[in-house]
Amino acid sequence: MTVSTSSMQAEHNAPLIECSGLCHAYGEKAVLRDLTFTVRGGVFGLLGKNGAGKSTAINILMGLLRPTSGACRVLGEESHSLSPSARKRIGLLHEGFIQYDFMTVAELEQFYAPFYPKWDREVFFELIGRMNMPHSRRLSRMSCGQRSQVVLGLIMAQRPELMILDDYSMGLDVGYRRLFLDFLREYVSHHGTTVLLTSHVVQELDTIVDNMIVLKEGRVCVSGTKQTFMDTFRCFRFSKSQASLELSDDGLIVNAEHGNSFTSVYGFFDEQTLRAHLSERNIPCDDFVSVPLNFEDAFIGLTGKY
């Protein structure tokens, strides 16, 4: 049978993850509302504060939950009924992931290798080598950060087509987090693996995330490339007044924060648009300045501090 070039291209460009109108509730409490996004390649960040719905979305992706409504497809199959062949193409890191504490580094590698046709022991031992850890050390004698790196190494050695890393930074101190991100960046560049990840340490994702969605109370409030978000999301500050204290999410302004002397507003607007918006509401804007934002600043400005 001959496969056409167009068919091959269509398969190559097919989404690895596709969620459409995804909703989920626990009893009467809705936690996901019309979640829609597509992951085609690169490193994708699923972001949001605690309680935003990230864990529920991950559990649906991994087939641990069936959504109340909507559709979720992973590698072209319904996430709650993935075939064994599809599961072999996915590397999963889930909160509470447990390994065999009595095994050594070498024994863990030997135990897992036969289960994965694409197993790459060099990938595993390269990450272990960066920690200067002997292969004879048992998992039970490792620090929390070292154990987490061993687990991450086991996932990468599978050479999955898709990696889903739920809160990869849990248990890792700043040094181990940096080690892993550097290694992950090299790994993705070399192997072309697609990664979906969540993390509570947002500032470290600035150098690795290509595309992202941000959840707020179960809804998507931002979807697109990280660069577009950083290019269009703005913060302006001006002197606080009684009138400015009334500012809140009003369709243009996404978030307003009030300090001792200043009010800071966040949103997808330019200076001229914001000034006109404030003028229409008779809000003075003395000492008006633009405030530069890094990725963490922008995330907090979007989702709020509390």
ChimeraX attribute file (.defattr): number of C-alpha atoms within 10 A of each C-alpha:
attribute: neighborCount
match mode: 1-to-1
recipient: residues
	/A:1	3
	/A:2	4
	/A:3	7
	/A:4	9
	/A:5	9
	/A:6	9
	/A:7	10
	/A:8	11
	/A:9	10
	/A:10	11
	/A:11	10
	/A:12	11
	/A:13	11
	/A:14	16
	/A:15	18
	/A:16	19
	/A:17	22
	/A:18	21
	/A:19	23
	/A:20	15
	/A:21	15
	/A:22	20
	/A:23	23
	/A:24	24
	/A:25	15
	/A:26	9
	/A:27	6
	/A:28	7
	/A:29	8
	/A:30	14
	/A:31	20
	/A:32	26
	/A:33	19
	/A:34	16
	/A:35	21
	/A:36	18
	/A:37	18
	/A:38	21
	/A:39	21
	/A:40	17
	/A:41	21
	/A:42	18
	/A:43	23
	/A:44	25
	/A:45	24
	/A:46	23
	/A:47	22
	/A:48	26
	/A:49	20
	/A:50	12
	/A:51	13
	/A:52	20
	/A:53	24
	/A:54	25
	/A:55	18
	/A:56	21
	/A:57	24
	/A:58	20
	/A:59	17
	/A:60	22
	/A:61	22
	/A:62	21
	/A:63	18
	/A:64	14
	/A:65	15
	/A:66	20
	/A:67	22
	/A:68	13
	/A:69	15
	/A:70	16
	/A:71	19
	/A:72	26
	/A:73	21
	/A:74	24
	/A:75	18
	/A:76	14
	/A:77	15
	/A:78	19
	/A:79	26
	/A:80	19
	/A:81	14
	/A:82	16
	/A:83	11
	/A:84	8
	/A:85	8
	/A:86	16
	/A:87	16
	/A:88	17
	/A:89	18
	/A:90	21
	/A:91	20
	/A:92	19
	/A:93	19
	/A:94	15
	/A:95	12
	/A:96	7
	/A:97	9
	/A:98	10
	/A:99	14
	/A:100	11
	/A:101	13
	/A:102	13
	/A:103	16
	/A:104	18
	/A:105	20
	/A:106	14
	/A:107	15
	/A:108	20
	/A:109	21
	/A:110	12
	/A:111	10
	/A:112	14
	/A:113	16
	/A:114	10
	/A:115	11
	/A:116	14
	/A:117	11
	/A:118	14
	/A:119	20
	/A:120	16
	/A:121	17
	/A:122	12
	/A:123	19
	/A:124	22
	/A:125	20
	/A:126	14
	/A:127	22
	/A:128	19
	/A:129	13
	/A:130	11
	/A:131	14
	/A:132	9
	/A:133	14
	/A:134	12
	/A:135	15
	/A:136	11
	/A:137	15
	/A:138	18
	/A:139	20
	/A:140	14
	/A:141	12
	/A:142	14
	/A:143	12
	/A:144	14
	/A:145	17
	/A:146	19
	/A:147	21
	/A:148	25
	/A:149	24
	/A:150	22
	/A:151	17
	/A:152	21
	/A:153	23
	/A:154	23
	/A:155	22
	/A:156	23
	/A:157	24
	/A:158	24
	/A:159	23
	/A:160	22
	/A:161	18
	/A:162	26
	/A:163	21
	/A:164	22
	/A:165	21
	/A:166	20
	/A:167	18
	/A:168	22
	/A:169	23
	/A:170	16
	/A:171	16
	/A:172	19
	/A:173	12
	/A:174	13
	/A:175	9
	/A:176	17
	/A:177	20
	/A:178	14
	/A:179	15
	/A:180	21
	/A:181	17
	/A:182	13
	/A:183	17
	/A:184	20
	/A:185	14
	/A:186	12
	/A:187	15
	/A:188	17
	/A:189	12
	/A:190	9
	/A:191	11
	/A:192	14
	/A:193	18
	/A:194	21
	/A:195	24
	/A:196	22
	/A:197	21
	/A:198	21
	/A:199	20
	/A:200	15
	/A:201	14
	/A:202	17
	/A:203	14
	/A:204	17
	/A:205	20
	/A:206	14
	/A:207	12
	/A:208	17
	/A:209	20
	/A:210	16
	/A:211	22
	/A:212	23
	/A:213	22
	/A:214	21
	/A:215	24
	/A:216	22
	/A:217	18
	/A:218	23
	/A:219	20
	/A:220	20
	/A:221	14
	/A:222	15
	/A:223	17
	/A:224	15
	/A:225	15
	/A:226	21
	/A:227	14
	/A:228	11
	/A:229	18
	/A:230	16
	/A:231	9
	/A:232	11
	/A:233	18
	/A:234	22
	/A:235	24
	/A:236	21
	/A:237	20
	/A:238	19
	/A:239	18
	/A:240	21
	/A:241	16
	/A:242	9
	/A:243	12
	/A:244	23
	/A:245	14
	/A:246	9
	/A:247	20
	/A:248	15
	/A:249	12
	/A:250	9
	/A:251	8
	/A:252	15
	/A:253	19
	/A:254	20
	/A:255	20
	/A:256	23
	/A:257	18
	/A:258	17
	/A:259	9
	/A:260	7
	/A:261	9
	/A:262	19
	/A:263	20
	/A:264	22
	/A:265	26
	/A:266	25
	/A:267	21
	/A:268	17
	/A:269	17
	/A:270	14
	/A:271	14
	/A:272	8
	/A:273	12
	/A:274	18
	/A:275	16
	/A:276	12
	/A:277	14
	/A:278	15
	/A:279	12
	/A:280	9
	/A:281	11
	/A:282	11
	/A:283	19
	/A:284	17
	/A:285	19
	/A:286	12
	/A:287	10
	/A:288	16
	/A:289	14
	/A:290	14
	/A:291	12
	/A:292	10
	/A:293	14
	/A:294	10
	/A:295	18
	/A:296	15
	/A:297	14
	/A:298	20
	/A:299	21
	/A:300	16
	/A:301	22
	/A:302	25
	/A:303	18
	/A:304	16
	/A:305	9
	/A:306	5
